[in-house]
Amino acid sequence: MRSSILVLLPIVGLTACKVDNVLSGKGQDPEPFDTGSTYDPVDTSDSDVPVDDSGGTVVTTGDCESNSYAGHTITQIDECDAPSAHPAWELVEKFSDMTIGMTLSSPAFGKLADTNGNGHIDDGDQTYVVVAPYQGGVTAYNGTDGSILWHTTGTDIEQNAPAIGDLDGDGWPEVVVGGLYGSKAYRGDDGAVFWSGPGTDNTKAYCGAVSIADLDGDGDPEVLLGRQILSGQTGAELAEGAYGQGSSVNGEAPDSVAADIDLDGEQEVLVGNAAYDIDGNAVAHASGSDGYPAVGNFDSDPEAEIVVAASGSIMLLDTDYTTIWSVSTGGGYQGPPAIADFDGDGDPEIAVPNNTGVSVYEGDGTRVWTYTNTAGSMFDGVSAYDLDGDGDWEVLDNGASSLRILDGATGAVLASYAHATSQYSCGQEPVVADIDDDGAVEIGYGVYSTPGGFGILEDADDAFAPGLGYWNQDPFSITNINDDMTVPTYPDINWESYNSFRAGPPIDLLFPSKNLTVQLDDVCTDECAAGKITIWWSLGNDGGEDIPDDIDVAFWGVTSSGDVLLGSTTYAGNKPAGWLNDSVETELTGVPTPLYDVYVTIDGGNNSEASLIGECDETDNEARLGSALCE
């Protein structure tokens, strides 16, 4: 009995190892066995063999000694197309609302309502844009067409940037705003007031931000207003720190962040000169100035360092808030920093906005470049995103009169959009997400002008990279929020996977263009009685990017006692995009009988959690014969 689809190659000898397992398609760790040699394929030109993309169709063949199959082209998956490198972007307005009043904060993007009708919030629901202007009131807009879901009115003025998250654990998100005269949480689906709480303790609150985090991992998130910590369930103040509030402007514009900088399992509230626990105690503090914090790892130890943008200086602090380095910027306010690998060298850089533009610094404090624009009143707003998917982040800079996309390595202007003739620039950070589910991200920004409001930009040809459907708060760090807008109890450590802050996800990790596929081409069962079978299998790549990595391959048999690991090997060499490589002939010994089926898995099979290669489709990493053999 045989199967077929694709030049006779040396046999890879494998000694069998039986593993009892009642779970279909999953095996326990086997005892050590000889995995044989590594198959290193040689790229070949297109073959005259007809292309068969069926992936495991059984075809009866003849002699066991002549069952080898030549490599050939295969159809690539459209969804795996890699974004174009550095396209000629043209920023155009998707929608805006310049009637709501001066907006000195960033919008928030997130899921608010069950729009797909499945009874809960998930990544398939519509993304909404939440805006909280300076003079009060909050509005939630549909991210696809700009229609209004709900609008609130109120007298709470000097609003900070809003945040979105599930505060009470009921599966439905809330929207939180805070300002000088009070704070409020609203139900995400209809805008009903969830709670009212105290205002910030600073003299002015505009240009700051609210954030949400579960500081102690008890399942009940907290709300951060600078150095104040509020209950996410009631709005009551739980604690207040004694030092800074996360601002380079004395008594104004608080913007603290939460992170587990010492890896003790609980997050700290970080400001420019102190780290507070949930009770407001300073677990670390410095005698220096307050400033806007951001978190990343800039050395070889596993703990994070804190970037602080203070008035007239940039600092890098260790977890105990001792100064690693400090660089003078020559005066002027500095705004909330963004962290990403802007030049693609594998190490993070720091983008810091100021009152005349933005500068990028290496992790040792060396200034890389400065972009100067029309002077604003306080400081620009910056964020980071890999808009073309090439692995290098761009700097998004929202300034006094326009929003610009800057090359992260050089500061060159790649695209710009004039949004106001006269704006009070005060940290209206650009936020980035795919808010209309079209496969390309949009950019949201706030505008202080007369009358003022916000805008949503997109590329005229939808040439931006894909993205998440949310950017739920100003201090966004990817792992701080789940797809369903629940707040992680113990969030993954950002700097262990991404090492970024106020930055979007790496496109190649979350939206990969690689895609492995496998075919089981033929099985020879002439030696079943001796506990031996020979199989021919082919490894391919129907994605948009070549795959040079070694691939783990495992061979399984289905027996009466469950699925049994028959052997494994490693497939080395390049896997070109759009190509199915020459088949591999593998002999398996010690095969049990009866054998009801046989299958091959690559890179952990269809279990995405076991995969080592990021793929755009994790469900095509197994191929089955689909019939009994060795009966």
LOLUM-479048 format. One record per residue (C-alpha): residue in three letters; x, y, z. Coordinates in steps of 0.02 Angstrom, whole numbers, plus 50000, padded with zeros to 5 digits. Example, Ala and Ser with C-alpha at 12.3 -4.5 7.8 and 13.67 -1.06 7.14 Angstrom:
<ronus>
ALA506154977550390 SER506844994750357 
</ronus>
This chain:
<ronus>
MET500005000050000 ARG500695017049953 SER500315035449941 SER501085047749821 ILE501385065349748 LEU503165071249726 VAL507265058249653 LEU507705044849763 LEU508695050849913 PRO509715042450049 ILE508635034350181 VAL508595042550352 GLY508635027950474 LEU507575029750630 THR507365017550772 ALA505565016850831 CYS504975021751004 LYS503235017251063 VAL502315029951169 ASP500595026451239 ASN499475041651224 VAL497615043351222 LEU497685060851150 SER497485060950962 GLY498865070250873 LYS499915073351028 GLY501305062751097 GLN502195061551262 ASP504065064651269 PRO504875048451203 GLU506405039451267 PRO508005044951177 PHE508275036551010 ASP509405038250859 THR508685051850748 GLY509835047350606 SER510615059850487 THR509935076950444 TYR509165079250273 ASP509875094750189 PRO508945097750026 VAL509695105949874 ASP508615118949785 THR508055112949614 SER507245121549467 ASP505415119949428 SER504935102349382 ASP503815095949245 VAL502885086049377 PRO501095092449383 VAL500775103549532 ASP499705095249666 ASP499225106249813 SER498015093749888 GLY499175090050034 GLY499055071450067 THR497905064049936 VAL498275045349925 VAL498805039349753 THR499185020949722 THR500915018049647 GLY502005003449598 ASP503734997949653 CYS504315002749829 GLU506065006049763 SER505555020149645 ASN504405031149744 SER505245048249750 TYR504495064749698 ALA505285080549628 GLY505045097549705 HIS503925110249621 THR503075126849641 ILE501525128149750 THR500195141449764 GLN500595154349897 ILE499285159750023 ASP498695177449991 GLU498555180950178 CYS500425177550195 ASP500975191450078 ALA502345201750159 PRO502035220650165 SER502945230950035 ALA504555238850099 HIS504485257950110 PRO502995261349996 ALA502625279149944 TRP501345282250080 GLU500005295450059 LEU499125299850221 VAL497275303250198 GLU495895306350323 LYS494755291550356 PHE493615301750469 SER493735315150602 ASP492695325550721 MET493275343350747 THR491685348550837 ILE491995340851009 GLY493245353951068 MET495095355351105 THR495865338251133 LEU497485337851230 SER497585319051238 SER497695303351133 PRO496185293151079 ALA496025275151139 PHE495605260551023 GLY494705245251087 LYS493245233051084 LEU491705239651174 ALA490205229551117 ASP489755212251053 THR489555216850871 ASN489785199250799 GLY488365192350905 ASN489275177950987 GLY488835183251163 HIS490525189651220 ILE491915201851178 ASP493315195151068 ASP494515200450932 GLY493145198250801 ASP492125212650868 GLN492125230250800 THR493485242050861 TYR492915258750930 VAL493825275350949 VAL493605283751119 VAL494015302251135 ALA494005313151292 PRO494225331651248 TYR494885345151365 GLN493195352651409 GLY492305336751460 GLY491195323551382 VAL491725307051308 THR491255299951138 ALA491435282351066 TYR491515281250876 ASN491355266050762 GLY493095262950690 THR492435258050520 ASP491315272750476 GLY491505285450618 SER489695284150674 ILE489395287650859 LEU489035273050976 TRP488765284351127 HIS489175301651192 THR489215308351370 THR489155326151430 GLY489885332851591 THR490795346951678 ASP492385337151714 ILE493665347251620 GLU495525345051586 GLN495305326851539 ASN496765314851526 ALA496915301951386 PRO495615288251415 ALA495905269651443 ILE494875254251398 GLY494795238051499 ASP493655226151592 LEU493685233351769 ASP492505221551860 GLY492885204851776 ASP491165202351702 GLY491835200451525 TRP491245217551468 PRO492465232251453 GLU492345249451531 VAL493055266351479 VAL493985276551610 VAL494355295151605 GLY495105306451735 GLY495485324651758 LEU495725338651881 TYR493905338951937 GLY493485320551943 SER493645303451864 LYS492325292151788 ALA492125274651720 TYR490815271451587 ARG490075255151524 GLY490865251651356 ASP489315246251262 ASP488135260451307 GLY489115274051399 ALA488155272151562 VAL489115278251714 PHE489945263651805 TRP490705274051944 SER491275291651986 GLY492905294652078 PRO494115308052133 GLY495075319552017 THR496945320452002 ASP497915329252140 ASN498915340352023 THR498605358551984 LYS498215354351803 ALA497805337651723 TYR497775340651536 CYS499065331651426 GLY499125317051548 ALA498425299451537 VAL497405286551633 SER497985268451633 ILE497355251651695 ALA498355237351774 ASP498095223151898 LEU499505228152014 ASP499415213952140 GLY498765200052027 ASP497145197352122 GLY496015198451969 ASP495355215752014 PRO496205229151907 GLU496715246051973 VAL496625262951886 LEU498155274351887 LEU498045293251890 GLY499855298451907 ARG500365293852085 GLN498565290152134 ILE497915272352133 LEU496035269652119 SER494975254052134 GLY494435248551962 GLN492815241852034 THR492235256952134 GLY493335271752089 ALA493825274152271 GLU495605280052303 LEU496655265652370 ALA498315274652392 GLU499375289452340 GLY501255290552324 ALA502315303952404 TYR503505308452263 GLY503255311352078 GLN501715308451971 GLY502485304251802 SER502685321251722 SER504055333051664 VAL502885347851700 ASN502815351951885 GLY501065349151953 GLU500305345351784 ALA499965331751655 PRO500215315351751 ASP500615299551652 SER501245285251762 VAL501465267351699 ALA501365249951774 ALA502685236251753 ASP503475222251854 ILE505225229651839 ASP506025218251971 LEU505125202351913 ASP504405198652086 GLY502685194452015 GLU501845211052058 GLN501835226751954 GLU502445243452017 VAL501755260651977 LEU503175270151896 VAL503435288851893 GLY505005298551853 ASN505785297852026 ALA504925283452115 ALA504135266352101 TYR502595263352210 ASP501755247252266 ILE499865245352270 ASP499825253552441 GLY500735269052379 ASN502365264652467 ALA503945269652374 VAL504875253352344 ALA506215263652257 HIS506465282252235 ALA507755294852179 SER508145312552231 GLY508085318452051 SER506705326551952 ASP505055318651906 GLY504765314651723 TYR503825303951599 PRO504285285551616 ALA504445271351492 VAL505085253651521 GLY506315242551426 ASN507845231451448 PHE509475239751396 ASP510765227951473 SER511125209451499 ASP510145206651660 PRO508325201051652 GLU507595215851746 ALA506975231551662 GLU507695249051662 ILE506645264851669 VAL506835278651541 VAL506365295651614 ALA506035310951506 ALA506205325551627 SER506245344251595 GLY507905347351509 SER508605329651524 ILE508425311351479 MET508905298051607 LEU509045279151616 LEU508735272251791 ASP509025254851861 THR507665245351955 ASP508215253452119 TYR508095270652035 THR509965273752036 THR510525283351882 ILE511385273351745 TRP511595288651634 SER510875306051613 VAL510955317051458 SER510575335651455 THR509405341251316 GLY509755359751338 GLY508115364751417 GLY506285363151374 TYR504955350451417 GLN505125332251365 GLY503605321451331 PRO503195302951358 PRO504525292151271 ALA504305277551151 ILE505485262651144 ALA505805251250994 ASP507225244650886 PHE507165259350767 ASP508725255050666 GLY508535236050660 ASP510165232350752 GLY509345220950879 ASP509445233551022 PRO508085245851076 GLU508205264551051 ILE507235278451136 ALA506175291651048 VAL505875307051156 PRO504725321251103 ASN505095339251152 ASN504415356651118 THR505255357550947 GLY505095339850882 VAL505845322950929 SER507555315150959 VAL508085296950957 TYR509415290251077 GLU510375273951088 GLY510225263651246 ASP511845271451311 GLY511185289251293 THR512035293351128 ARG510925304251022 VAL510625296650850 TRP509615310250766 THR508445324950797 TYR506975330650693 THR506485348950716 ASN504765355450669 THR503675370450706 ALA503855374250890 GLY502385369350999 SER501905375551169 MET502475360451270 PHE502985344251182 ASP502515333251035 GLY501745316051054 VAL502685300850988 SER502415282250965 ALA503215268350864 TYR502585256350733 ASP503345245550595 LEU502165252450463 ASP502965243550316 GLY503315227050403 ASP505185227150365 GLY505715224350545 ASP506245242450578 TRP505055253850673 GLU504535270950613 VAL504305285650733 LEU502575293550727 ASP502695311750781 ASN501145322450813 GLY501665340650826 ALA501015358350825 SER500245358050652 SER500505340950573 LEU500775322550601 ARG502325314750523 ILE503005297350494 LEU504895297750520 ASP506165284550471 GLY506705276850635 ALA508535275250585 THR508805292650509 GLY507355304050555 ALA506945307150372 VAL505125311850339 LEU504245297550250 ALA502495305150251 SER501575319450334 TYR499825326250357 ALA499395344350402 HIS497965343950527 ALA497895361250608 THR498535378750576 SER498795382450759 GLN498915368750890 TYR499455367851070 SER500585352551058 CYS500525342951220 GLY500875324751198 GLN499415319551088 GLU500245303051051 PRO499775294450886 VAL498925277750921 VAL498955263850793 ALA497795249050762 ASP496765240750626 ILE495115248550678 ASP494095243350526 ASP494765225450505 ASP495395228550328 GLY497125221150358 ALA498015238050370 VAL498205249250521 GLU497535266750546 ILE498265281050650 GLY497275291150777 TYR497805307950850 GLY497105322350953 VAL497065340550897 TYR497075356351003 SER496405370250893 THR494795379950874 PRO493655370750894 GLY494745355150896 GLY494465336550909 PHE495295321250834 GLY495685312950669 ILE495975295550597 LEU497235293650456 GLU497575279150338 ASP498635276350184 ALA497725280350023 ASP498145263049954 ASP497975253850120 ALA499845250250109 PHE500165250150296 ALA500575233950383 PRO499255223950477 GLY498985226350663 LEU498025222450819 GLY496255228950836 TYR496655239250991 TRP497825251751074 ASN496875253351235 GLN497855266951327 ASP499255279551310 PRO500585268751399 PHE500275254051282 SER501495239451293 ILE500615225451194 THR500525213451342 ASN499575225551454 ILE497865220651383 ASN497065204951310 ASP496135203551144 ASP494475203151237 MET494905218851336 THR495165209251498 VAL496635215151601 PRO497995201951625 THR498195196351805 TYR500025192451775 PRO500445200351607 ASP501845193251501 ILE503445203351523 ASN503535214651372 TRP505425216351366 GLU505655197451363 SER504745196151196 TYR504625213451119 ASN505685225851218 SER504605240451166 PHE503475253651243 ARG502155264851166 ALA502485254151013 GLY501515241850908 PRO501865223350890 PRO503265216250781 ILE502405211750618 ASP503455196050589 LEU502965188850759 LEU501115192750768 PHE500755193350582 PRO502055181950501 SER502185179450314 LYS503065162550329 ASN502035146750313 LEU502625128750320 THR501635114650245 VAL501915095850234 GLN501325081950121 LEU501355063150153 ASP501745057149978 ASP501905038349988 VAL502015023850111 CYS502775006850074 THR502114992950186 ASP503004977850106 GLU504004974950267 CYS502624977250394 ALA502894959650458 ALA504674964650507 GLY504024980150595 LYS504654991750460 ILE503845004450344 THR504575017150222 ILE503735033750193 TRP504035047950072 TRP503575065350130 SER503835083050067 LEU504075099450159 GLY503545115750079 ASN503275134250108 ASP501705142050035 GLY501995158550127 GLY502755174850070 GLU504495173350148 ASP505915160650136 ILE506185149850291 PRO508025145750328 ASP507705138150500 ASP507935119750542 ILE506245111250562 ASP505795097450685 VAL504895082950602 ALA503985068850692 PHE503175052850628 TRP501665045450716 GLY500655029550709 VAL498865027150765 THR498675011150868 SER497345003350975 SER498145011151129 GLY498285028651058 ASP499495038650952 VAL501295032450956 LEU502855042050910 LEU503775031550780 GLY505295042950761 SER505875060450725 THR507195070050629 THR507725087650582 TYR507485095350410 ALA508865108050371 GLY509155119750226 ASN508145133650150 LYS506285132450118 PRO505965145049977 ALA504305153949972 GLY503105146049847 TRP504075129549835 LEU503785111549890 ASN505495103349912 ASP506025086349845 SER505275072049943 VAL506225063650084 GLU506275044650100 THR506235039050282 GLU506295021250347 LEU505465018150515 THR505855002250614 GLY505024994450764 VAL503324999150699 PRO501894991150797 THR500464981750717 PRO499084983750686 LEU499315001750628 TYR497715010750588 ASP498485026450516 VAL500145035650500 TYR500485054250497 VAL501925066750495 THR502005083050594 ILE503175097650570 ASP503635111450693 GLY502525104750830 GLY501065100150718 ASN499445109850718 ASN499705115350898 SER500235133550882 GLU500885133651062 ALA502185120351015 SER502745129650859 LEU504475137550849 ILE504185145950681 GLY502915160050673 GLU501715155950531 CYS500185164050457 ASP499285147250462 GLU499705135050601 THR498385122250547 ASP499295114250399 ASN500785106750490 GLU500145088850488 ALA499835076450347 ARG498935059750369 LEU498835044450260 GLY497015042650308 SER496875023650301 ALA497435008050393 LEU499074999150357 CYS500094984850433 GLU498504975750483 
</ronus>
